[in-house]
Amino acid sequence: MGKTKRLSVLFAMCMVPSPIHAQDFIGQYFGSSAGITSGTTHTENMGGRFGDRSFSLSGQDFSAYTGTIANIGTAYWGYDAEYISGAISGSSTETNVFGGQTVRNERSSQINQLAVVSTRYGQKLGQWLVFGSVGGVVAKGSATTSEYNESTMSYDLSPETNEFTKLGAALGIGAETFLTDRLSFGVNLQHFNFSTVDYVLNTIGIGEDNEPVVGQAKYGFDQGLNRVSMRMTWYLQ
């Protein structure tokens, strides 16, 4: 191979764009995740027969998300919008005697949808981007309550289901690394807190819209929800 030809090959190799590596966590992205969510729901009995009760919620879910991230100095800043769909549910059953009659109280709750919008801040550690996030969450679901009189074999309070929407704060931490030039794998931990927003809304006098009442029970999520998920992200750049 002549000198001129070797220089031509070298020049052509230099002109080939370099692939994106793990240091380039920048630009617009989209992806999906699979997760497990758990938490505790608190119910306040308005009639006074069974009082306040709490029970656990859990379930599997999937999400789709998109966002953008930019490199500013040594930091990575951006935003993320995520839609989570699943069946995060739980129930509670309790039996007691009132006036010589045995009454069974049944309560259940289910979260079907979560929408999360958050800002992200990250730093690179080797080939990993480690980040934290803060934002807001909207949860949609349903709650059911009933009281069955086992002595008369009839309902004192028939099963009643009501859909609700809850507002909350979203916090998260996570890490991701590239598997290919554009595809990354990550793990994300999220906490959704609804009690703080409930407290603020109740304080300013508009909390009823954020605290759904079903029959004799008021449903809230004072302990919040925790989600662990695995994310697969595709960077467009």
C-alpha positions as CSV (number, residue, x, y, z in Angstrom):
1,M,0.0,0.0,0.0
2,G,1.5,3.3,-1.1
3,K,2.0,6.2,1.3
4,T,-0.8,8.3,-0.3
5,K,-3.3,5.4,0.0
6,R,-2.3,4.8,3.7
7,L,-2.9,8.5,4.4
8,S,-6.3,8.3,2.6
9,V,-7.4,5.4,4.8
10,L,-6.2,7.1,8.0
11,F,-8.1,10.3,7.0
12,A,-11.3,8.3,6.3
13,M,-11.0,6.6,9.7
14,C,-10.7,9.9,11.5
15,M,-13.8,11.2,9.7
16,V,-16.0,8.3,11.1
17,P,-18.1,9.7,14.0
18,S,-17.1,8.3,17.4
19,P,-19.7,6.2,19.1
20,I,-21.5,7.7,22.2
21,H,-20.0,6.2,25.4
22,A,-21.1,6.2,29.0
23,Q,-19.7,9.8,29.6
24,D,-22.4,11.1,27.2
25,F,-25.6,11.0,29.4
26,I,-27.0,14.0,27.5
27,G,-29.8,14.8,25.2
28,Q,-33.4,13.6,24.9
29,Y,-34.3,10.0,26.0
30,F,-37.2,7.7,26.4
31,G,-37.7,4.3,28.0
32,S,-39.7,1.9,30.0
33,S,-39.4,0.2,33.4
34,A,-40.8,-2.7,35.5
35,G,-41.2,-2.2,39.2
36,I,-42.6,-3.3,42.5
37,T,-44.5,-0.8,44.6
38,S,-45.5,-1.1,48.3
39,G,-46.9,1.2,51.0
40,T,-49.5,1.7,53.6
41,T,-52.9,3.2,53.4
42,H,-54.7,4.8,56.4
43,T,-58.5,4.7,56.7
44,E,-60.4,6.9,59.1
45,N,-63.8,5.5,60.1
46,M,-66.3,8.4,60.1
47,G,-69.0,6.4,61.8
48,G,-67.0,5.4,64.8
49,R,-67.8,1.7,64.8
50,F,-64.4,0.4,63.8
51,G,-62.2,3.5,64.1
52,D,-59.0,4.3,62.2
53,R,-57.2,1.4,60.5
54,S,-54.1,1.0,58.3
55,F,-53.2,-1.8,55.9
56,S,-50.5,-2.5,53.4
57,L,-50.6,-2.0,49.6
58,S,-48.4,-3.8,47.1
59,G,-48.2,-4.8,43.5
60,Q,-46.2,-4.9,40.2
61,D,-46.3,-2.2,37.7
62,F,-44.8,-0.9,34.4
63,S,-44.0,2.5,33.2
64,A,-43.1,4.6,30.2
65,Y,-41.1,7.8,30.5
66,T,-39.3,10.5,28.6
67,G,-37.0,13.4,29.4
68,T,-33.9,15.4,28.6
69,I,-30.6,15.9,30.4
70,A,-27.7,18.3,29.9
71,N,-24.2,18.4,31.1
72,I,-23.3,21.6,33.0
73,G,-19.8,21.5,34.3
74,T,-19.4,18.2,36.1
75,A,-23.1,18.0,36.8
76,Y,-26.0,16.5,34.8
77,W,-29.3,18.4,35.0
78,G,-32.6,17.5,33.4
79,Y,-36.3,16.6,33.8
80,D,-38.2,13.3,33.6
81,A,-41.9,12.6,33.0
82,E,-43.2,9.1,33.8
83,Y,-46.5,7.3,33.6
84,I,-46.9,4.2,35.8
85,S,-49.6,1.7,35.3
86,G,-50.3,-1.3,37.6
87,A,-52.5,-2.9,40.3
88,I,-51.1,-1.7,43.7
89,S,-53.7,-3.0,46.1
90,G,-54.5,-4.1,49.6
91,S,-57.4,-5.0,51.9
92,S,-58.3,-5.3,55.6
93,T,-61.0,-7.3,57.3
94,E,-62.1,-7.0,60.9
95,T,-65.0,-8.5,62.9
96,N,-66.5,-7.1,66.1
97,V,-69.7,-7.4,68.2
98,F,-72.1,-4.4,68.5
99,G,-75.3,-4.8,70.5
100,G,-75.0,-8.6,70.5
101,Q,-74.7,-8.7,66.7
102,T,-71.5,-9.7,64.9
103,V,-70.4,-7.2,62.2
104,R,-67.6,-7.7,59.7
105,N,-65.9,-4.6,58.3
106,E,-64.1,-4.9,55.0
107,R,-61.9,-2.2,53.4
108,S,-59.8,-2.2,50.3
109,S,-57.9,0.2,48.1
110,Q,-56.2,0.1,44.8
111,I,-53.9,2.4,42.9
112,N,-54.1,2.0,39.1
113,Q,-52.1,5.0,37.7
114,L,-49.3,7.2,38.8
115,A,-48.0,10.2,36.9
116,V,-44.7,11.6,38.0
117,V,-42.9,14.8,36.8
118,S,-39.5,15.5,38.4
119,T,-36.2,17.3,38.0
120,R,-33.0,15.3,38.1
121,Y,-29.4,16.1,39.2
122,G,-26.6,13.6,38.7
123,Q,-22.9,13.0,38.9
124,K,-20.7,10.5,37.1
125,L,-19.0,7.8,39.1
126,G,-16.8,5.8,36.7
127,Q,-19.1,4.4,34.0
128,W,-22.3,5.1,36.1
129,L,-24.5,8.2,36.3
130,V,-25.8,8.5,39.9
131,F,-28.7,10.8,40.2
132,G,-31.4,12.2,42.6
133,S,-34.8,13.5,41.7
134,V,-37.5,15.7,43.2
135,G,-41.0,16.5,41.9
136,G,-44.7,15.8,42.1
137,V,-46.9,12.8,41.6
138,V,-50.6,12.3,40.9
139,A,-52.2,9.0,41.9
140,K,-55.5,7.6,40.6
141,G,-57.3,4.6,42.1
142,S,-60.4,3.4,43.9
143,A,-61.4,2.5,47.4
144,T,-64.2,0.2,48.7
145,T,-65.7,-0.2,52.2
146,S,-68.6,-2.3,53.6
147,E,-70.0,-3.6,56.8
148,Y,-71.7,-7.0,56.8
149,N,-73.9,-8.1,59.7
150,E,-73.2,-11.8,60.2
151,S,-76.1,-12.1,62.7
152,T,-78.7,-10.9,60.3
153,M,-76.8,-12.1,57.2
154,S,-77.3,-8.7,55.5
155,Y,-75.2,-5.6,54.9
156,D,-75.4,-2.7,57.4
157,L,-73.3,-0.8,54.9
158,S,-73.4,-2.2,51.3
159,P,-70.1,-2.3,49.4
160,E,-69.4,1.1,48.0
161,T,-66.6,1.9,45.6
162,N,-65.4,5.4,44.7
163,E,-62.6,6.5,42.4
164,F,-60.2,9.2,43.7
165,T,-57.2,11.3,42.7
166,K,-54.4,12.1,45.1
167,L,-51.6,14.7,44.9
168,G,-48.2,14.1,46.4
169,A,-44.4,14.8,46.4
170,A,-42.0,12.5,44.6
171,L,-38.4,11.8,45.7
172,G,-36.0,9.4,44.0
173,I,-32.4,8.1,43.7
174,G,-31.0,5.9,41.0
175,A,-28.0,4.9,38.8
176,E,-27.6,3.9,35.2
177,T,-24.9,2.7,32.9
178,F,-24.7,2.2,29.1
179,L,-25.0,-1.3,27.7
180,T,-24.6,-0.1,24.1
181,D,-23.8,3.3,22.5
182,R,-27.3,4.5,23.2
183,L,-29.1,2.0,25.4
184,S,-28.6,2.2,29.2
185,F,-29.7,0.1,32.1
186,G,-30.6,1.6,35.5
187,V,-32.1,1.0,38.9
188,N,-34.4,3.6,40.4
189,L,-35.8,4.0,44.0
190,Q,-38.8,6.3,44.4
191,H,-40.8,7.5,47.3
192,F,-44.3,9.1,46.9
193,N,-45.5,11.1,49.9
194,F,-49.1,12.1,50.0
195,S,-49.5,13.1,53.6
196,T,-47.6,16.4,53.3
197,V,-49.8,17.6,50.5
198,D,-52.9,16.4,52.4
199,Y,-51.7,18.5,55.4
200,V,-51.1,21.6,53.3
201,L,-54.5,21.3,51.5
202,N,-56.4,20.7,54.8
203,T,-54.6,23.7,56.4
204,I,-55.7,26.1,53.7
205,G,-59.2,24.6,53.7
206,I,-59.4,22.7,50.4
207,G,-58.3,19.2,51.6
208,E,-61.6,17.5,51.0
209,D,-60.9,17.2,47.3
210,N,-57.6,15.4,48.1
211,E,-59.1,13.1,50.8
212,P,-61.7,10.9,49.2
213,V,-64.6,9.8,51.4
214,V,-66.1,6.4,50.7
215,G,-69.2,5.5,52.8
216,Q,-68.1,5.9,56.4
217,A,-64.4,5.6,55.7
218,K,-61.9,8.3,54.6
219,Y,-58.9,7.0,52.6
220,G,-55.4,8.5,52.6
221,F,-51.8,7.4,52.1
222,D,-50.1,8.8,55.2
223,Q,-47.2,6.4,55.0
224,G,-46.7,6.9,51.2
225,L,-45.6,4.5,48.5
226,N,-42.2,3.1,47.8
227,R,-41.2,1.9,44.3
228,V,-38.2,-0.1,43.1
229,S,-37.8,-0.4,39.4
230,M,-35.4,-1.4,36.6
231,R,-35.2,1.0,33.7
232,M,-34.1,0.6,30.1
233,T,-33.4,3.9,28.5
234,W,-32.7,4.9,24.9
235,Y,-30.8,8.1,24.2
236,L,-31.7,9.8,20.9
237,Q,-28.4,11.6,20.6
